[in-house]
Amino acid sequence: MSVVRIDTQPLAGQKPGTSGLRKTVAEFSRPHYLENFVQSIFNALGDCRGKSLVLGGDGRYYNRHAAQVILRMAAANGCSRVLVGQGALLSTPAASCIIRKYGLDGGIVLSASHNPGGPEGDFGIKFNGANGGPAPESVTAAIFAASQCLDHYLTLETADIDLDRPGTVTLGGTMIEVIDPVTDYADMMASLFDFPKIAALLGHRRFHMCFDAMHAITGPYALEILERRLGAPAGTVINAVPLEDFGGGHPDPNLAHAGELVARMNGDEPLAFGAASDGDGDRNMVLGSGLFINPCDSLAILAANASVIPAYAGGLAGIARSMPTSRAADRVAAELDIPCFETPTGWKFFGNLMDADRITLCGEESFGTGSSHIREKDGLWAVLFWLNLIAALSKPARTILREHWQRYGRDYFSRHDYETVAEDKATALMDTLRARLPALAGTSLEGHTVAAADDFSYTDPVDGSVSSGQGLRILFTDGSRIVYRLSGTGTAGATLRVYYDSYQRDPALLELAPQRALATLIAAGDELAGISRQLGRKQPDVIT
């Protein structure tokens, strides 16, 4: 079985974003497009002989084809061993778990996360390093540089491997192991949480919950853990079978897209707890009876109550949050007398802090929460953490949330997304606003006075690397804040994200609807950036 060299040339549009390369399926299907990017990964890694990797994805359309292509290329490039999830399935948290458990050199994860799937949808690919986390900027820069000077890629001419049957086959000189994608992850969850206590909660006649897997990768994991290991009633997990088009839905766990879950929570027989996860299993949404628990609040509550969870009973080294995330976690860190780090958006920034034992918990407002058990955000982990809290505290989720507000105050928070904006218009809006930042101090907007404004820059306290241009921050004298960012996770046009948060300590004002509490700040944000005027948008596409 000889290695085949295929001549190629650099292709445009292969610069990795926040979470790897995400494009439409049509783009990835272009001749040599997938192969070029995969070869660029191998070239950036250097000599692949002796290296071991894990491979798998969220089951979206093009996942199986891409897995076969990558296995042949891995063998042609000299990798010694590749573990691949059965059916080419593997959640992003499970990939991180497996890399760390088996001491692998990294992994290739096939997913476009919460983006739509199907032939007309999106596909994505990213590389995770030996620590189990997303490749740092130095590695993604090396991958992009390799893609710009590529003149060939290596592959084998072989039939497809049977990925539906666990076992080991040899491809060239590479050992390919088809593994159960669920067991290692489920075992790790059992080591972190009090499963007997959660099982007792799920078996209580008055406690009813629903987990919506949204026809994405978390379905098999949730079935194994919630229904089989913890004994939740059959049917607790809905939309559990991963489908190539996610059942025609949008695998983004928010109030706009998890409609079936929201309907069940608000039905004639309201549930005590609800949760959902996204395409690749790293994001989460949690709901209490009659209320949505904002991801910013969720991170703060998990941190404040971590001592009741077996894995965290010894205390937290620190907390980290992405810059756009509200400062609710900061207040908890201050009371616990532990550090709280503010990082750019992107889980790779948390990885450095975890590897240096500077933090234990971390999270982003975009429905991602995690801890040092792996180096990715972890949707099902967050759900199990909440269930363990409810069981240990003997209180419903809504009570835990409200008692947290009474103790720490409430950080009202909302994110407004303007999707598929023309890139030139989105860039012009940000450039215009950026140029105005130095002169904004003292300006009054809708009753809010600007204290300071900047373009967020982060110096990593571990390796000293600097990440600039991470979002425009407008800070007000009353403690309120507006942040503007262009997202790097979309595949069509640009997505402008505007974040609003305001702190409230008055016990009588903790139960307002967020959009009402933030109304003047939202008006100020539109006025300042000229969103309606410059983009022609009267309202955002998604509000969370």
C-alpha positions in Angstrom: 0.0 0.0 0.0 1.9 3.0 -1.3 1.6 6.7 -0.4 0.1 8.8 -3.1 1.2 12.4 -3.6 -1.5 14.7 -5.0 -0.3 18.0 -6.5 -2.3 21.1 -5.3 -2.0 24.8 -4.6 -3.0 27.2 -1.9 -6.7 27.9 -1.6 -8.3 31.1 -0.3 -10.2 31.2 2.9 -8.4 28.6 5.0 -7.5 30.9 8.0 -8.8 29.2 11.2 -11.1 31.3 13.3 -12.0 31.2 17.0 -12.8 27.4 16.8 -11.0 26.1 13.7 -12.1 26.4 10.1 -15.9 26.7 9.5 -17.3 26.9 6.1 -20.4 25.7 4.2 -20.5 22.1 3.1 -20.3 23.4 -0.5 -17.0 25.1 0.2 -15.5 22.1 1.9 -16.7 19.9 -1.0 -14.6 21.9 -3.5 -11.7 19.9 -5.0 -8.8 19.6 -2.6 -10.3 22.0 -0.1 -10.7 19.5 2.8 -7.4 17.8 1.9 -5.5 21.0 1.8 -6.5 22.0 5.3 -5.9 18.6 6.8 -2.4 18.4 5.2 -1.7 21.9 6.6 -2.5 20.5 10.1 -0.1 17.7 9.6 2.6 20.0 8.1 2.2 22.3 11.1 2.7 19.4 13.5 6.0 18.5 11.8 7.1 14.9 11.6 4.0 12.8 12.3 5.8 9.5 12.7 5.0 8.1 16.1 2.2 10.5 16.8 -1.2 9.4 18.1 -4.5 11.2 17.5 -8.2 11.0 18.2 -10.7 11.7 15.5 -14.5 12.2 15.5 -17.3 14.7 15.2 -20.9 15.7 15.8 -22.5 13.6 13.1 -23.4 16.4 10.8 -23.5 16.0 7.0 -20.0 15.4 5.5 -18.7 14.0 8.8 -18.3 10.4 7.7 -16.7 11.4 4.4 -14.3 13.7 6.0 -13.3 11.1 8.6 -12.4 8.6 5.9 -10.3 11.2 4.1 -8.5 12.2 7.3 -7.7 8.6 8.2 -6.1 7.9 4.9 -4.1 11.1 5.1 -3.1 10.4 8.7 -1.7 7.0 7.6 0.0 8.5 4.6 1.7 11.1 6.8 3.0 8.5 9.2 0.8 8.7 12.3 1.3 5.6 14.4 -2.2 5.4 15.9 -5.6 7.0 15.4 -8.6 6.4 17.8 -11.8 7.2 16.0 -15.3 7.3 17.5 -17.7 4.6 16.3 -19.7 6.0 13.4 -17.1 8.8 13.3 -19.0 10.3 16.3 -17.4 12.0 19.2 -18.4 15.0 21.2 -15.9 17.8 21.6 -15.7 17.3 25.4 -15.2 13.6 24.9 -12.4 14.2 22.4 -10.6 16.3 25.1 -11.2 13.6 27.7 -9.7 10.9 25.4 -6.7 12.9 24.5 -5.9 13.5 28.1 -6.8 10.0 29.4 -4.6 8.1 26.8 -1.8 10.7 26.5 -2.4 11.4 22.8 -0.6 14.0 20.8 -3.9 15.7 19.9 -7.1 15.3 18.0 -9.0 16.4 15.0 -12.6 17.4 15.8 -15.2 17.6 13.0 -17.9 20.1 13.9 -19.3 23.5 13.2 -20.7 23.5 16.8 -24.1 25.3 16.9 -24.2 26.1 13.2 -26.9 24.4 11.0 -26.1 21.1 9.3 -27.2 19.2 6.2 -26.0 19.5 2.6 -26.9 23.2 2.6 -25.5 23.8 6.0 -22.1 24.2 7.5 -19.1 22.0 8.3 -16.0 22.6 10.4 -12.7 21.1 11.4 -10.3 22.0 14.2 -7.2 20.7 15.9 -6.9 20.1 19.6 -3.4 19.8 21.2 -1.9 17.3 23.6 -3.5 19.1 26.6 -6.9 18.3 25.1 -7.7 22.0 24.3 -8.2 24.0 21.2 -5.0 24.8 19.4 -3.4 28.1 20.6 -3.0 31.0 18.2 0.7 30.0 17.6 -0.5 26.6 16.2 -3.5 28.0 14.2 -1.1 30.6 12.7 1.3 27.8 11.7 -1.6 25.8 10.1 -2.6 28.9 8.1 1.0 29.6 7.1 1.3 26.0 5.9 -1.8 26.3 3.8 -0.4 29.3 2.0 2.6 27.5 0.6 1.1 24.0 0.1 2.0 22.3 -3.2 0.9 18.7 -2.4 -0.9 16.5 0.0 -0.4 12.8 0.9 -3.0 10.1 0.9 -3.6 6.4 0.3 -5.7 4.8 -2.3 -7.8 2.4 -0.2 -11.4 1.4 0.4 -13.3 3.0 3.3 -12.8 1.6 6.8 -15.9 0.1 8.6 -16.4 2.8 11.3 -19.6 1.2 12.6 -17.9 -1.8 14.3 -15.5 -1.3 17.2 -12.1 -2.9 16.7 -8.7 -2.4 15.3 -7.5 -2.3 11.7 -4.2 -1.4 10.1 -4.1 1.2 7.4 -0.6 1.4 5.9 1.6 1.5 8.9 -1.1 3.2 11.1 -3.2 1.4 13.7 -6.8 2.6 13.5 -8.9 1.8 16.6 -12.7 2.3 16.3 -13.8 3.0 19.9 -17.0 3.4 21.9 -17.3 7.3 21.9 -19.3 7.4 25.1 -17.8 5.2 27.9 -14.6 7.1 28.7 -16.6 10.3 29.1 -19.4 8.8 31.1 -16.8 7.2 33.5 -15.2 10.6 34.0 -18.5 12.2 34.9 -19.1 9.4 37.4 -15.8 10.3 39.0 -16.7 14.0 39.4 -20.2 14.0 40.7 -22.3 12.2 43.3 -24.2 9.9 41.1 -26.1 8.1 43.9 -27.4 11.5 45.1 -28.4 12.6 41.5 -30.0 9.2 40.9 -32.1 9.7 44.0 -33.2 13.1 42.8 -34.1 11.8 39.3 -36.1 9.0 40.9 -38.1 11.3 43.1 -41.8 11.3 42.2 -42.0 15.1 42.3 -38.9 15.8 40.2 -39.4 15.8 36.5 -36.9 17.1 33.9 -36.2 17.1 30.2 -32.9 17.1 28.3 -33.0 18.2 24.7 -30.1 16.8 22.7 -31.4 18.6 19.6 -30.6 15.6 17.3 -26.9 16.4 17.9 -24.0 14.5 19.4 -25.0 14.7 23.1 -27.9 12.4 22.6 -26.0 9.1 23.1 -24.1 10.6 26.0 -27.2 11.8 27.8 -29.0 8.5 27.2 -26.1 6.6 28.7 -25.6 8.9 31.7 -29.1 10.2 32.6 -31.3 7.3 31.7 -29.1 4.2 31.9 -26.6 5.1 34.7 -28.7 7.5 36.8 -32.1 5.9 36.1 -34.1 8.8 34.8 -37.4 7.7 33.2 -37.3 6.7 29.6 -38.1 9.7 27.5 -36.2 12.2 29.7 -33.8 12.7 26.9 -35.6 13.9 23.7 -34.3 14.3 20.2 -31.5 11.9 21.2 -30.5 10.4 17.8 -27.8 12.4 16.0 -28.9 13.3 12.5 -26.9 14.8 9.6 -29.2 17.8 9.4 -30.1 17.9 13.2 -33.6 17.1 12.2 -33.9 20.3 10.3 -33.3 22.3 13.4 -30.7 24.7 14.5 -28.5 23.0 17.2 -28.0 26.1 19.3 -29.2 25.7 22.9 -31.0 28.9 23.4 -34.6 30.1 23.9 -35.0 30.8 20.2 -34.0 27.4 18.9 -34.8 24.9 21.7 -38.5 25.4 21.1 -39.7 21.9 22.1 -37.9 22.1 25.4 -39.2 25.5 26.2 -42.8 24.3 25.4 -42.4 21.4 27.7 -41.1 23.6 30.5 -44.1 25.9 30.1 -46.7 23.3 29.5 -49.7 22.2 31.5 -47.5 20.1 33.7 -44.4 22.3 34.1 -41.1 20.6 34.7 -38.7 21.3 37.5 -35.6 21.4 35.4 -34.7 21.5 31.7 -31.5 21.5 29.7 -30.2 21.4 26.2 -26.9 21.0 24.5 -25.5 22.0 21.0 -24.2 20.4 17.9 -20.9 19.1 19.3 -21.9 18.9 22.9 -19.8 21.7 24.4 -22.5 24.3 25.1 -25.5 24.1 27.5 -28.7 25.9 28.4 -30.3 25.3 31.8 -33.9 26.2 32.8 -35.6 26.2 36.1 -39.4 26.0 36.5 -40.7 29.1 34.8 -37.3 30.8 34.2 -34.2 30.8 32.0 -30.8 30.7 33.8 -28.4 33.1 32.1 -25.1 31.4 31.4 -23.3 34.3 33.2 -25.4 33.6 36.3 -24.9 29.9 35.9 -21.1 30.2 36.0 -21.3 32.3 39.2 -23.7 29.9 40.9 -21.6 26.9 40.1 -18.6 28.6 41.6 -20.4 29.8 44.7 -21.7 26.3 45.5 -18.8 24.2 44.1 -17.9 22.9 47.6 -21.0 20.6 47.6 -19.7 18.7 44.5 -17.2 15.9 45.2 -14.7 16.9 42.6 -14.5 20.5 43.9 -15.0 20.0 47.6 -11.3 21.0 48.2 -11.9 24.5 46.8 -11.2 26.4 43.6 -7.9 27.6 42.4 -9.6 30.5 40.5 -12.3 31.4 38.1 -12.0 32.8 34.5 -14.6 34.3 32.2 -14.5 35.7 28.7 -14.5 39.5 28.6 -18.1 39.9 27.2 -19.5 37.6 30.0 -21.1 39.5 32.9 -19.1 40.2 36.1 -21.3 38.0 38.3 -18.5 35.4 38.7 -16.1 38.2 39.7 -18.3 38.9 42.8 -18.1 35.2 43.8 -14.4 35.1 43.3 -14.0 38.2 45.5 -15.9 36.6 48.4 -14.0 33.3 48.0 -10.8 35.3 47.9 -9.6 33.6 44.8 -8.4 35.2 41.5 -10.8 35.9 38.6 -9.4 36.3 35.1 -10.9 38.2 32.2 -9.9 36.7 28.9 -10.8 37.1 25.2 -13.5 34.9 23.8 -12.1 31.5 22.9 -11.6 28.4 25.1 -7.9 28.2 24.3 -7.3 31.2 26.6 -8.7 29.2 29.5 -6.4 26.3 28.7 -3.2 28.1 29.6 -4.7 29.1 32.9 -5.8 25.6 33.7 -2.5 24.0 32.7 -0.8 26.4 35.1 -3.2 25.5 37.9 -4.5 29.1 38.0 -8.2 28.3 37.6 -10.6 25.5 38.2 -13.9 26.8 36.7 -14.5 29.0 33.6 -17.2 30.1 31.3 -18.4 32.2 28.4 -21.7 34.0 28.0 -22.2 32.0 24.8 -23.6 29.1 26.8 -20.2 27.5 27.5 -19.1 26.4 30.9 -16.4 24.1 32.0 -13.7 23.1 34.5 -10.1 21.8 34.6 -11.4 18.2 34.2 -10.8 18.7 30.5 -9.7 21.6 28.2 -13.0 22.2 26.5 -16.3 23.6 27.6 -18.7 20.8 28.5 -22.4 20.9 28.1 -23.5 17.7 29.8 -21.0 18.4 32.6 -22.7 21.7 33.4 -26.1 19.9 33.5 -24.8 17.3 35.8 -23.3 20.0 38.0 -26.7 21.6 38.3 -28.4 18.3 39.1 -25.9 17.6 41.8 -26.4 21.1 43.3 -30.2 20.7 43.3 -29.8 17.3 45.0 -27.2 18.4 47.5 -28.9 21.6 48.5 -32.5 20.1 48.4 -33.7 23.2 46.6 -35.2 23.8 43.1 -33.1 25.6 40.5 -35.3 28.7 40.7 -34.7 29.0 44.4 -30.9 28.6 44.0 -30.9 31.3 41.4 -33.0 33.8 43.4 -31.1 33.2 46.6 -27.9 33.9 44.7 -29.2 37.3 43.5 -30.3 38.2 47.1 -26.8 37.4 48.3 -24.6 38.9 45.5 -27.0 41.2 43.6 -28.0 40.6 40.0 -26.0 41.3 36.9 -28.7 42.0 34.3 -27.2 40.7 31.0 -28.3 40.4 27.4 -26.6 39.7 24.0 -28.0 41.0 20.8 -26.9 39.3 17.6 -27.1 40.9 14.1 -26.5 38.0 11.7 -25.4 37.8 8.1 -24.4 41.4 8.0 -22.5 42.5 4.9 -18.8 42.3 6.0 -17.9 45.7 4.7 -20.8 47.3 6.6 -19.9 45.5 9.8 -16.2 46.3 9.5 -17.0 50.0 8.8 -19.3 50.2 11.9 -16.6 48.8 14.1 -13.8 50.9 12.6 -15.9 54.1 13.0 -16.7 53.3 16.6 -13.1 52.3 17.4 -11.9 55.7 16.1 -14.3 57.4 18.5 -13.2 55.6 21.6 -10.6 58.1 22.9 -13.1 60.9 22.9 -16.0 59.1 24.5 -15.2 59.7 28.2 -17.7 62.1 29.8 -20.2 61.6 27.0 -23.8 61.1 28.2 -26.0 58.5 26.4 -29.6 57.8 27.5 -28.7 58.9 31.0 -25.5 56.9 31.2 -22.2 58.7 31.4 -19.2 57.1 29.8 -16.3 56.6 32.2 -13.9 54.9 29.8 -13.8 53.2 26.5 -11.2 50.9 24.9 -10.4 48.1 22.5 -9.8 45.1 24.8 -6.3 43.6 24.8 -5.2 40.6 26.8 -1.7 39.7 28.1 -1.6 36.0 29.0 -0.3 35.8 32.6 1.2 32.4 31.9 3.2 32.8 28.6 3.1 36.6 28.2 1.5 36.4 24.7 -0.7 39.4 23.8 -4.1 39.2 22.0 -5.3 42.6 20.8 -8.5 43.8 19.1 -10.7 41.5 21.2 -13.8 43.8 21.5 -14.8 47.4 22.0 -15.7 48.1 25.6 -17.8 51.1 26.7 -17.7 51.4 30.5 -20.1 53.8 32.3 -19.8 55.6 35.6 -22.8 53.6 37.1 -21.0 50.3 36.5 -23.0 49.4 33.4 -21.2 48.2 30.3 -21.6 47.7 26.5 -19.3 45.5 24.4 -19.2 45.2 20.6 -17.6 42.2 18.8 -17.6 40.7 15.4 -18.0 36.9 15.9 -15.6 34.4 14.3 -18.0 31.4 14.2 -20.3 32.2 11.3 -19.8 31.1 7.7 -21.9 33.8 5.8 -21.3 37.5 6.1 -20.5 38.8 9.5 -22.2 38.6 12.9 -22.2 41.6 15.1 -22.7 40.8 18.8 -23.6 43.6 21.2 -23.5 42.7 24.9 -25.2 44.7 27.6 -24.8 44.3 31.4 -25.8 46.3 34.4 -25.5 45.5 38.1 -28.4 45.8 40.5 -28.1 45.5 44.3 -31.5 46.7 45.4 -33.5 43.6 46.6 -36.7 45.1 45.3 -35.3 45.3 41.8 -34.0 41.8 41.2 -37.0 40.3 39.4 -37.2 42.6 36.3 -37.2 41.3 32.7 -33.7 41.8 31.4 -34.8 43.7 28.3 -36.7 46.1 30.5 -33.9 46.5 33.0 -31.5 47.2 30.2 -33.7 49.3 28.0 -31.9 52.6 28.3 -28.5 50.8 27.9 -29.8 49.1 24.8 -30.9 52.4 23.4 -27.5 53.9 24.2 -25.8 51.1 22.4 -27.8 51.6 19.2 -27.3 55.4 19.3 -23.6 55.1 20.0 -22.7 52.7 17.2 -25.5 53.7 14.8 -26.6 50.2 14.3 -30.1 51.0 12.9 -28.6 53.7 10.7 -25.5 51.9 9.4 -26.8 48.4 9.1 -30.5 49.1 8.3 -31.5 46.7 11.1 -34.4 47.8 13.4 -33.8 44.8 15.8 -31.4 42.0 16.3 -31.9 38.5 14.8 -31.4 36.8 18.1 -31.6 38.0 21.7 -30.2 35.9 24.6 
